[in-house]
């Protein structure tokens, strides 16, 4: 408990701790589905019950739900209607030294981190905001229509109607007098009377818009960034795929992102299952391609691509994707979202690469590794850059070089 005793809490956090302890007491006396579902929803964006800071409230919740989780089926734990956030908290509390529980292995709730039966697709924050906006507008319109209908008179005020008719007639007579006077004046000046249509003037042809500036052909059009893998699991419908939750510096509300553990993340599917151990994917830094058009991979939308190196395919050989494969690793101090580019090829990337222009397919053959295991771009390999040669190392904005473990002269994709 020494780690907990060293923690400092604000008055607001102390109040929240007592609230969670009360919830734990409620769970002990009433472990019903609605109570558990509410707890699972509360924990969906929290590592601990306070968010990130450990407290005795985590222990209280653990003691209340651990006996229940022990008896749950895999479907109740991580199925579509399951409660995976409760399972995660139980596993965290019983194994973390922060809480000082020292639970014997025989007494721990057995949790298989790789057994995930259902992955909830990320919420499209922009579409959800637009849907709520439309619902609000529809509700306001319905309320306004109801008010107008209630205020409508059922009887016509005949006196006002007659007065309105007199006014309309007077206005009509006045308009005719004004028109006659105007026509007489126009005739005296040789002009055309009012009421006759004027000849249309020919419209001047608009000057053609200047052509857009040509896009400079460069690997900088590819949006490369440092990514931080917060979680990786096996794809529930594809044996060769991992599904990773990766923070890569997106702003809140960006398309195809969702919040996870307080960070804006994208879901990324990678064909690395069987090539890179799942434990190597957890919590590590990678380099990601961020502006490829999102694609669905066996039911899950993938919104980026993880860069990895593999031996170069020799002429006449088939690309069997058997490996070995090594992930491209940015410098340890690099931060999620930091720009990555090939030295000598700096520039602004495209927002989204147009698949028809095949920008990725054009430049990827030049992605390679050197004898020093540094990732680089070989301009001489790309025929579209005829006349340009030399290697540009893959570097971060802070100046570090991206590397691989052992594969020299490899292809990177």
C-alpha positions, -999 to +999 in steps of 0.1 A: +000+000+000+031+023+001+024+035-034-011+045-026-001+062+007+023+084-013-005+096-036-019+131-030-056+138-038-075+170-043-108+175-023-127+168-055-108+135-060-114+125-024-151+130-030-150+109-061-131+082-043-159+080-017-185+079-045-167+049-061-165+031-028-202+036-024-207+021-059-186-009-048-209-014-018-239-013-041-224-039-064-219-063-035-255-061-025-269-058-061-247-072-089-274-068-115-268-062-152-278-025-152-254-017-124-226-036-141-233-021-175-231+014-159-198+005-143-184-008-176-194+024-193-178+045-166-145+027-170-145+029-209-122+060-208-103+054-176-072+034-167-082+037-130-115+048-115-100+084-111-087+083-147-050+076-143-043+080-106-045+048-084-066+049-052-083+027-026-114+030-047-098+007-073-093-019-046-129-016-035-143-021-070-119-050-075-131-068-044-167-062-054-164-075-090-136-100-090-158-129-078-183-120-106-157-118-134-142-152-123-175-168-131-182-150-164-181-168-198-159-154-226-190-139-241-199-121-209-163-108-207-154-095-242-184-104-264-206-078-282-227-074-250-198-081-227-181-059-201-144-058-212-136-026-192-145-043-159-123-073-169-094-049-177-096-031-143-097-064-124-066-077-143-048-044-137-055-041-100-046-078-092-013-076-111+000-040-105+023-034-076+007+001-073-021-013-052+001-036-030-025-065-029+001-093-035-027-116-048-014-152-051-014-165-086-039-193-076-063-166-063-061-143-093-089-141-119-076-158-150-076-132-178-065-139-214-055-105-229-056-120-264-092-134-261-113-106-275-145-117-291-157-083-302-141-050-311-164-020-310-159+001-342-147+037-335-174+063-334-172+088-363-172+119-341-180+143-370-210+122-382-223+119-346-221+156-341-239+162-374-266+137-364-272+154-330-274+188-347-300+176-372-321+161-344-320+193-324-330+214-355-359+190-362-371+193-326-370+231-327-389+231-360-416+208-346-420+230-315-423+262-336-449+246-358-470+236-328-468+272-314-480+286-348-508+262-351-521+271-316-520+308-323-539+307-355-573+324-354-605+305-363-626+335-372-618+361-399-619+398-389-642+410-416-636+447-408-598+444-412-604+424-444-625+452-459-600+479-448-572+458-464-591+457-497-595+495-498-558+500-492-549+476-519-571+494-544-556+528-535-521+514-540-531+500-574-545+534-586-514+552-574-491+528-593-510+533-625-508+571-622-470+569-615-465+546-645-485+570-668-464+600-658-432+581-662-442+568-697-450+604-708-416+616-696-398+587-712-416+593-746-406+630-745-370+620-741-372+594-768-369+566-743-390+535-738-421+535-716-421+517-684-433+481-687-414+475-719-386+451-714-351+464-718-328+447-742-305+424-724-268+434-724-244+408-735-226+392-706-189+396-707-171+363-709-154+354-676-117+351-677-107+314-673-095+305-639-057+300-637-047+263-637-037+249-603-001+248-594+015+215-604+022+192-576+060+186-571+066+149-574+082+140-540+080+113-512+070+142-489+035+139-503+032+108-480+022+118-445+046+099-422+043+103-384+054+088-352+027+066-338+022+052-302+005+018-300-017+019-269-033-015-275-030-043-300-052-074-303-058-102-328-084-095-354-116-115-345-123-124-381-088-127-397-059-149-385-032-128-402-043-094-389-037-074-357-060-046-347-041-017-331-052+014-313-026+041-322-022+077-312-006+097-340-012+134-331-047+139-346-069+167-332-101+159-314-130+155-339-107+143-368-125+119-391-120+082-383-107+088-348-119+079-313-107+087-278-089+060-259-073+065-225-075+102-229-058+103-263-072+107-299-065+075-317-070+057-350-078+020-355-052+003-377-052-032-391-018-048-399-009-081-415+016-088-388+000-117-369+025-146-370+053-123-381+057-100-351+048-113-316+017-096-301+036-086-270+061-066-292+032-045-304+020-033-270+029+003-259+057+007-285+065+036-309+061+029-347+061+049-379+027+052-396+015+063-430-015+086-421-029+098-454-039+066-472-076+063-479-092+043-451-102+007-460-123-020-443-104-052-435-127-080-426-153-057-411-130-033-393-120+001-408-083+006-409-073+043-410-035+042-414-006+018-421+023+007-399+057+007-417+078-025-415+109-040-432+112-074-448+138-090-471+137-077-507+121-100-532+145-113-558+136-113-595+114-143-603+105-151-566+070-149-554+061-125-526+048-150-500+048-126-471+064-151-448+089-127-433+110-122-414+095-087-406+108-059-384+089-028-374+104+006-383+114+021-350+116+059-344+140+074-318+130+066-282+124+103-274+101+109-304+065+119-295+033+106-310+023+127-340+058+140-347+064+144-384+087+120-401+103+126-435+132+116-458+162+140-454+164+162-485+127+157-493+109+179-469+075+194-478+038+195-471+020+161-474-013+156-492-043+156-469-055+123-484-036+104-512-057+100-543-056+062-551-059+070-588-026+090-588-007+060-571+016+082-551+023+055-525+029+029-553+053+053-571+076+060-541+074+029-520+099+009-541+125+035-530+120+028-493+149+007-481+173+000-452+211+007-452+240-014-440+238+007-408+202-005-404+189+031-410+156+035-430+161+056-461+147+066-495+167+057-526+158+083-553+176+063-580+151+034-578+121+055-587+120+059-624+096+089-622+125+108-605+148+103-635+181+121-631+179+122-593+200+100-571+212+096-535+198+084-502+178+104-478+175+090-443+141+087-426+143+113-398+120+129-372+115+166-369+136+165-338+165+151-358+166+114-349+170+086-375+144+057-378+159+022-378+152-015-379+167-043-357+188-064-382+175-063-418+200-045-441+191-038-477+155-046-470+123-033-485+101-011-463+063-010-467 
